Structure formats: C-alpha cells, structure tokens
C-alpha cells in the first residue's frame, strides 16, 4: 500500500491475517538460474481486460494453498476469505488484528501476518485457531505485511523496523535473525534460488537483492513503491503501487517488461498451479488472472 493510503488506514484503525517460491537453503551462493529473456514475456494488457477470478471486498494479499484453494486477506475488514480453485466462496474467518500476508507451512497450517499486533501467528483453518509465533517490536509504524518461505525457514520482512529477518520453521520457536537492515519499509520478499532474496520495499529503489550471508543489499532497477514480489525462472514479478502496474523484471539484467497496467493498487500476487498469476487490485476488490512470462 502506498504510504498515504497506509497512513489513512492507520488513522481509521487506531481506535480499535499466501505462498512464496522455494529456494535451496545453505550458506553459500550457488550458480544463478538461467534468466528468461524479456522477449518471452507477453504483451502488456490492461487490468480491466484480464479474466475475473473472484471479487472480495477489500481484497489485499492472496495465497494459494496446497489443495489449490485460494486465500485472500482483507486488512481493514479484519477478514480472511477461502475460495475454491475456481474462485467460489468456501469460508470466511474473522481476525481483528488486521490480517495481511499468508504462506502455507509444510504442516498444512499457515503463517499469517497480523499487522495491527505486528506479529506472525500460526493459523489453523481446520480448528480456526491461532498461535503466536513471532512477536516483532512495534514502534508506531504499520506492522508486518508480506511473508515468504523457503525449505526450513520463514522469510519475514519487518516493515516497521526496516529489516529483513529469517526464522526457523517448526517447532515454531526461536527468535528472528536479522539479515539486512535500513531497507525503508520492506513489505514482501521472495527467494531467487541462488541463496539471495529479493525484497520489495514501499520506497525507492523499490526492489533490493539481499545476500543473507553477508548482509549486502543491491538495488535492482528503480521503482516508486513496490508491494509484491515473486520470483520464477529468473524473472521477478512485482506489483508497483506508484504506477498501478504488474512488471516483470529480468533479474540478471534489470530489464523491465510491463505485463499489466491500470491495476490501481496491486496489493496481492501469487502463482497458481498452472503457472498463471493471480493479481489483486485492492481499490476494486477484484482478483484477476494474468499471464506470466514463458
């Protein structure tokens, strides 16, 4: 969310939770996957022309579960919506702590970011229970936003503190390890596949590449305000709040292909099992299907 919208949300809420790509873990940096040439990306299309998947009032973040069902969070509406793989309503869940990013754990439960409490909980949709996993330090800024995962580890952008953390997976214990600092407002992250992590920040440069072993941070391109990042086959898919676009960034070169325009507030982004993308425009609440680079 761009900062002006977040500030508005914060004011309204002051009186008063989604799947990442995997990468190989390990301390060293291995060979980078082959990059996809920009020519393999589809031509730019308008958000309005994309096929509709579902409409969810206040839709923000989105994740696809292991069974293909789709999970959509509504931050201001304090609600989580479960949809079938065809976009039909399955169930809704209430969460008064402003649910944000979700990612499914190997256990089948979800790691869920609760922005108001600035924490990550383990959400069990079968029992409709939550267990506090990671409590971050609130400092008056809006709390945790997006989450991602790699084998054995949760990737946790600490938005309020401007840090990128990693946390070991089950048994849901241990404190976060800070792997990068002074990022601004990091709100999403995705492993590249070579040991590094791409981080989307709601401030320039927008997209940072972090080496968690050394802490080195390298900017990729220049974007006004990114809210989402996914990585597949050497391409980073980013939702840019400053332009209302979904862009495809060739990681090796920084070349940018605009895939979708007019998305308004592209807040949620995830892959489906068929390789297509689900893109959320929070302004309209529409969740639509976009074509990825081949």
Buried (B, 14 or more C-beta within 10 A) or exposed (E): BBEEBBEEBBEEBEEEBBBBBEBEEEEEBEEBBEBBBBEBBBEEBEBBEBEEBBEBEBBBBBBBBEEEBBBBBBBBBBBBBBBEBEBEEEEBBEBEBBBBBBBBBEEEBBBBBBBBBBBBBBBBBEEEEBEEBBBBEBEEEBBBBBBBBBEEBBBBBBBBBBBBBBBBBEEBEEEBEBBBBEBBBBBBBBBBBBBBBBBBBBBBBBBBBBBBEEEEBEBBBEBBBBBBBBBBBBBBBBBBBBBBBBBBBBBBEEBBBBBBBBBBBBBBBBBBEEEBBBBBBBBBBBBBBBBBBE
